Amino acid sequence: MEGEELLIERKDKIAFLYINRPEKFNALNISLLNKINITLRAISKNDKIRVIILTGIGEKAFAAGADILEFSEFKSKEAMELSKNGKEKVFDFIEDFSKPIIAAINGYALGGGLELALSCDIRIASDNSLMGFPETSLGTIPGYGGTYRLAEIVGKGIAKEMILTCRKISAKEALEIGLISYLTEKKRIAG
């Protein structure tokens, strides 16, 4: 299934969704966001699937944010529309999904990738993971609800500090502040 941006595998009552853009550090683009929405809508109607595990292919990245090349030429109106649609159709949809979704974070979870993980019910990370919102150094803010989701999970003070300073945190620190629930070895999580 080479070339597919989202791979789906089913084992018993678990659906595994693999973000499959390792050459781009599993960066999120419009096509991938649409595929996630369509796939989750189908899963929501399948009573045989009870839980979803979302991860990225490879050890380098769960999702290293938005595909900057795709969005770099967007005007303000286009960027606002992208943010609104992505937030509603993917990130809010995941947060409100009728079945539990677990983010299995391997490697980078930056920008939109961290926002994707924050939308999930449970977050597990490999010991090589690095999380943060580097987009604030470019003069933008997390556009998919990451600002308030992060504050709800780790508290307002830590969230403000992470967002305003662009500081990236290790999986160990993420566990300490409650951003993730479990820490594991990278070989156990890599897709």
N, C-alpha and C positions, 0 to 999 in steps of 0.2 A: 504494500500500500504506500509505496514511495510517492511523495508529492502531495499527499493529503495533509492538510494542516491540523486536523483533529482526528485522532484514531480512537476507536471505541472497541472495548473488549468486555465480554461478560463472563463472569465466573460465578456460578450459582446465582445468588441474589444480589451480587455486587456488579455495578457497571463502572469500569475504569475508563476515564476520559484522559487521553494523552495529547497535550499540546505538542505538535510535531513540526516545529520550525527551529531545530537546533542550530542551524547555520546562522540564524538571526537571534540566537539566545531566547528562542520561543517568544519573541516580541509579538504583541497583540496588534492585529490589523483589523480592518472592517470586515473582511471576509471571515476571519477566524471568529470574531465576536458573533457574527450572524450564525455560523455553524454551531457554536456553543448554545445559542438560544434555540435553534431548531432541534438540536439533539436533546436538550433538556426537556423541551416540550413533548417530544416523543417518549422520553423516559417517564415523564409524569403520568402518562396514560398506560404504562406497562406495570401491572400489579405484581409481576414476578421480580421486578427490581426493587430492592428495599433500601439501598444505600449507593451513593456515588463517591468514587475517589477520583479527584482531579489532580493531575500532575503534569510535569513537563518531561519530554523525552531528553535523555542524557543527564549527565551529572553537573553541567555548568549552569543550568537555569530552569527554574520553575516557569517564570516569565519575567523577562528583564524590561518590562514596561511596554510602552506603545512603540509601534514601528515608526520612528521619527521620520524616516525617508518618505513614508506614505503621507504623513500629515504635515510635513514641513512647508508646503505651499498653501495650506489652508488659510483663508481669510477668517476674520473674527466670527462671522456668522456661521461659516462651515464648522469651525472648531466648536462653537457652542452647540450646534446641532449634533455633532459627533458625540460630545460629552453627554448631552441629554439622552440621546438614543441608546448609547452604550450603558449608561447608568440604569435606565429603565428596563431595557431588554435583556441585559446580562447581569449586572451587579445587584440591582434590587431584586431581580427575578431569582437569582441564586439565594440571596438572603431570605427571601420569603418562600423558598421552594418547599414542597410538601414532604420531601424525603431528605434525610440528612446528607449533606455534602461535606466531604473531608478534603482539605487541601493537603497534599503530600508535597511539601516544599523541598526542592533539591537545588542547591546552588542559589543563584540570584532570584530574589523576589523584590523587584524594584519598581517604583512608580505604579503603573497600572497592574503589574504583576502582584505587588503587595496588596493593592486594592482588591484584586480578584481573590486572594487568599483571605483577606479580611471579611469578604462577603460570605465565606463558607462557615459552616457551623463549628467545625473543629479544624485546628491547624497543627500538623505534625511537620517537623523539619529535620533534615539531615544535618550532621555536625559541620558541614561545609557551607551552610546557607548564610546568606547576607541579605538583610532587609532594610528598606528605607525609601525615601521619597526624594531622589536627586533632582527631579524636575523643578523644584523650587529654586535651584541655582540658575535655571534658565528663565526665571521670571514667571513661571506658571505654578498653579497649585494642582493637587490631585483632583482630577475632574470627574471621578466616578463615585464620589461619596467617601473617599478614604479619610478625609479630615475628621468627619464625625464618627465613622466606624472605629478608627484608631483610638479616638478619645473614649468611646464607650468601652473599649476592651482594656486599654492600659491606663486610662485616666487622662485628664485634661493637661496636666503639667508635662508629663512625658510626651504626650502627643504633640503639644506645641513645640517642645524642644526638638523633637525629631524632624518635624516639618520645617520649622524656621531655620534650623542649622544645616539641613540636608544630611544629617549624620546617619550613617548606615550602622546597623547593629548585627552582631553575630547571633547565631542560633542559641548559643548559651545565654546571652543577655536577653534574647526574646523569650526564653523560658523563664528567666528570673522576673521579668516584668509582666508575665502573663499573656504575651502576644501569641505564643504557641502553647499547646498543652503537653506535647511530648517531644523529646529529642532522641534521634536515632543515628546510627552510622550511615554514611552516604551510600554504601553498597546495598543497604536494605530498602532504599527508597527510589533509587534511580530507575527511570523508566526505560 
